[in-house]
Each structure stands twice: as structure tokens, then as C-alpha cells.
Amino acid sequence: MILYPQTDISIVRGNPQGCWDWWGYTGSDYARKSAPQMRTILNEVHALGG
């Protein structure tokens, strides 16, 4: 099973490629398990029954 997080492509918001926070615009912990993106993925996996 593959889980694909989605984001919007937006030049106005500075995300022209629709990347999912690869440069850390949501905070300095973007690459940690405690980051909002990682918590979201974990919640989605749990919702799928994992």
C-alpha cells in the first residue's frame, strides 16, 4: 500500500511544484517525527487500520 499525501500547487503561496514541505516552511522540526507532516501521515496510516 502506498499513501500519497496531497498538497496544492500554488505560485502565490510559494509552492510552484506542489512539494510537501521539503524545505521546511512549517517550522524547524519539519524532518522530525514530531513535525505536523509526520503526525498527519501517522494519523492517516492509523485511519487505514495500520
C-alpha positions, -999 to 999 in steps of 0.1 A, spaced: 0 0 0 13 35 -8 0 66 9 3 98 -12 0 130 8 -16 157 -13 -8 194 -15 -18 223 -38 4 238 -64 5 275 -58 29 301 -71 12 327 -48 19 306 -17 55 299 -29 49 262 -37 50 261 -75 59 224 -77 33 213 -50 60 199 -28 51 187 7 73 208 29 107 196 16 123 229 25 107 232 60 84 262 57 62 249 85 90 250 111 124 239 121 112 204 131 99 195 96 122 165 94 114 151 128 87 126 139 71 154 159 66 176 128 30 183 117 35 165 84 48 133 101 20 133 126 -5 136 98 10 106 79 8 86 111 -28 95 117 -36 86 81 -19 52 85 -39 46 117 -71 55 99 -63 29 73 -60 3 100 -22 2 103 
